[in-house]
Amino acid sequence: MNSPSAPSRIAVVIPSYKVTRHIAGVVAAIGSEVALIYCVDDACPERSGDFIEANISDPRVRVLRHEVNQGVGGAVMTGYRQAIVDGASVVVKVDGDGQMDPALLPQFVAPILRGEADYTKGNRFWDLRQIKQMPLLRRVGNLGLSFMSKASTGYWDLFDPTNGYTAISTSVASHLPMDQISRRYFFETDILFRLNTMRAVVVDIPMDARYGDEESGLKVGKILGEFAFKHARNTFKRIGYNYFLRDLSLASFELVAALGLLLLAATFGGWHWWHSAQDGVSTPLGTVMIATVAAVSGLQFLLAFLGYDIASVPRRPLTGVLVPRRQD
């Protein structure tokens, strides 16, 4: 990676909640290209902030504290705000449990410094040989969440949406609605949704699956329903904003036509089928054809809309164009 013109351009945020066994090793592995390291004690019962101040002498480290637990999203937003105030150009989020290799950090930062991306994130699914290290439940859960997230975020070319190894341009981060972003396990996907509404460019960075002795707090069975609801909500919000509020394109009319025709097919066909079943007679061929043509036409319009949506993934970075917004 080409070295940044000033070391202070790169900062790292480490949410520090129950990571006292690993945090010292994580900080020690962060290279000299990083000038600022924010360890966010998110009301940790292990008092991680005190532990870090007592056991880590790295002058780059600064402990930020929450009086009340805000979740990983809240911790990251606190780090983002401080990095913006301190004049960093790029801020990287690394977990404190030792499962993210700090040696990969230059790969996450480089596309942003080159002006090719606004946000980068890890992808553990790029090498099929490596993902065998991932526990089966996590593997299946991440595959399902990846497909749901494509619709809700609009980034159809990305995978592994719950990957928390990320980097962002602070000029873009300063325009995020930080108070509205999900605070807990939906954070990684919700921030992608917010970035899409800004038309920010996001790039996947290949990385290996790496798991230590830390047990994940992300339980698929507990969050499946919550994630499904939030993905559906963000999908409707994104489509409404991108296709009917900010812009009106051919795809907007294709979507309206698709929904109208599919609704017609379901209601008209269903109503006549029910009445025919009640009367014990066959549904007239003409009625069947009307419902069938409406359904097929609706599906064609829906596929056309999806094709447009997939092709409209943001391609022009905002970094270098957006003026950083002042943080209060």
JOBEL-V565541 format. One record per residue. N is the residue number from 1. SS is DSSP state (hx for helix, st for strand, lp for the rest). PSI is psi as a letter, one per 20 degrees, with the letter a starting at -180 (999 if undefined). OMEGA is omega as a letter, one per 20 degrees, with the letter a starting at -180 (999 if undefined). Layout:
N;SS;PSI;OMEGA
N;SS;PSI;OMEGA
This chain:
1;lp;p;r
2;lp;p;a
3;lp;q;r
4;lp;q;a
5;lp;h;r
6;lp;p;a
7;hx;h;a
8;hx;i;a
9;hx;h;a
10;st;p;r
11;st;q;r
12;st;p;r
13;st;p;r
14;st;o;r
15;st;p;a
16;st;n;r
17;lp;o;a
18;lp;l;a
19;lp;k;a
20;lp;h;r
21;lp;h;a
22;lp;i;a
23;hx;h;a
24;hx;g;r
25;hx;h;r
26;hx;g;a
27;hx;g;a
28;hx;h;a
29;lp;i;a
30;lp;p;a
31;lp;r;a
32;lp;i;r
33;lp;i;r
34;lp;p;a
35;lp;h;a
36;st;p;r
37;st;o;a
38;st;o;r
39;st;o;a
40;st;o;r
41;st;o;a
42;st;m;a
43;lp;l;a
44;lp;p;r
45;lp;i;r
46;lp;j;a
47;lp;l;a
48;hx;h;r
49;hx;g;r
50;hx;h;r
51;hx;g;a
52;hx;g;a
53;hx;h;a
54;hx;h;a
55;hx;i;a
56;lp;p;a
57;lp;j;a
58;lp;p;a
59;lp;i;r
60;lp;i;a
61;st;p;r
62;st;p;a
63;st;p;r
64;st;p;a
65;st;q;r
66;st;p;r
67;lp;h;r
68;lp;p;a
69;lp;p;a
70;lp;j;a
71;hx;r;a
72;hx;h;r
73;hx;g;r
74;hx;h;r
75;hx;g;a
76;hx;g;r
77;hx;h;r
78;hx;g;r
79;hx;g;r
80;hx;g;a
81;hx;g;a
82;hx;h;r
83;hx;h;r
84;hx;g;r
85;hx;h;a
86;lp;j;r
87;lp;j;r
88;lp;q;r
89;lp;h;r
90;st;p;r
91;st;p;a
92;st;p;r
93;st;p;r
94;lp;p;r
95;lp;q;a
96;lp;j;a
97;lp;j;r
98;lp;j;a
99;lp;i;r
100;lp;p;a
101;lp;o;r
102;hx;i;r
103;hx;i;r
104;hx;i;a
105;hx;g;r
106;hx;h;r
107;hx;h;r
108;hx;h;a
109;hx;h;a
110;hx;g;a
111;hx;h;r
112;hx;g;r
113;hx;h;r
114;lp;i;a
115;lp;k;a
116;lp;i;a
117;lp;q;r
118;lp;h;a
119;st;p;r
120;st;q;a
121;st;q;r
122;st;q;r
123;st;o;a
124;lp;i;a
125;lp;j;a
126;lp;h;a
127;lp;o;a
128;lp;h;r
129;lp;h;a
130;lp;h;a
131;hx;i;r
132;hx;h;r
133;hx;h;a
134;lp;p;r
135;lp;q;a
136;hx;g;a
137;hx;g;r
138;hx;h;a
139;hx;g;a
140;hx;g;a
141;hx;g;r
142;hx;h;r
143;hx;g;r
144;hx;g;r
145;hx;h;r
146;hx;g;a
147;hx;h;r
148;hx;h;a
149;hx;h;r
150;hx;g;r
151;hx;h;a
152;hx;h;a
153;hx;h;a
154;lp;i;r
155;lp;n;a
156;lp;i;a
157;lp;j;a
158;lp;q;r
159;lp;r;r
160;lp;m;a
161;lp;h;a
162;lp;j;r
163;lp;p;a
164;lp;j;r
165;lp;o;a
166;st;r;r
167;st;q;a
168;st;q;r
169;st;p;a
170;hx;h;r
171;hx;h;r
172;hx;g;a
173;hx;h;a
174;lp;i;r
175;lp;i;r
176;lp;q;r
177;lp;m;a
178;lp;h;a
179;lp;i;a
180;lp;i;a
181;lp;p;a
182;lp;p;a
183;lp;h;a
184;lp;c;a
185;lp;i;r
186;lp;j;a
187;hx;g;a
188;hx;h;r
189;hx;h;a
190;hx;h;r
191;hx;h;r
192;hx;g;r
193;hx;g;r
194;hx;h;r
195;hx;h;r
196;hx;h;r
197;hx;h;r
198;hx;i;a
199;lp;k;r
200;lp;q;r
201;lp;p;a
202;st;p;a
203;st;p;r
204;st;q;r
205;st;o;a
206;st;p;r
207;lp;q;r
208;lp;q;r
209;lp;p;a
210;lp;o;a
211;lp;p;r
212;lp;b;a
213;lp;j;r
214;lp;p;r
215;lp;p;a
216;lp;q;r
217;lp;i;a
218;lp;o;a
219;lp;o;a
220;hx;g;a
221;hx;h;a
222;hx;h;a
223;hx;i;a
224;hx;g;a
225;hx;g;r
226;hx;g;a
227;hx;g;r
228;hx;g;r
229;hx;g;a
230;hx;h;r
231;hx;g;r
232;hx;g;r
233;hx;g;a
234;hx;h;r
235;hx;g;r
236;hx;g;a
237;hx;g;a
238;hx;g;a
239;hx;g;r
240;hx;g;a
241;hx;g;a
242;hx;h;a
243;hx;i;a
244;hx;h;r
245;hx;g;a
246;lp;h;a
247;lp;q;r
248;lp;o;a
249;lp;a;r
250;hx;h;r
251;hx;h;r
252;hx;g;r
253;hx;h;r
254;hx;g;r
255;hx;g;r
256;hx;g;r
257;hx;g;a
258;hx;g;a
259;hx;h;r
260;hx;g;a
261;hx;g;r
262;hx;h;r
263;hx;g;r
264;hx;g;a
265;hx;g;a
266;hx;g;a
267;hx;g;a
268;hx;g;a
269;hx;g;a
270;hx;g;a
271;hx;g;a
272;hx;h;r
273;hx;g;a
274;hx;g;r
275;hx;h;r
276;hx;h;r
277;hx;h;r
278;hx;h;a
279;hx;i;a
280;lp;k;r
281;lp;r;r
282;lp;q;r
283;lp;p;a
284;lp;q;a
285;hx;h;r
286;hx;g;r
287;hx;g;r
288;hx;g;a
289;hx;h;r
290;hx;g;r
291;hx;h;a
292;hx;g;r
293;hx;g;r
294;hx;g;a
295;hx;g;a
296;hx;g;r
297;hx;g;r
298;hx;g;r
299;hx;h;r
300;hx;g;r
301;hx;h;r
302;hx;g;r
303;hx;h;r
304;hx;g;r
305;hx;g;r
306;hx;h;r
307;hx;g;r
308;hx;g;a
309;hx;g;r
310;hx;h;a
311;hx;i;a
312;lp;k;r
313;lp;p;a
314;lp;p;a
315;lp;i;a
316;lp;o;a
317;lp;q;r
318;lp;h;a
319;lp;p;a
320;lp;i;r
321;lp;g;r
322;lp;p;r
323;lp;p;a
324;lp;p;r
325;lp;p;a
326;lp;p;r
327;lp;p;r
328;lp;999;999
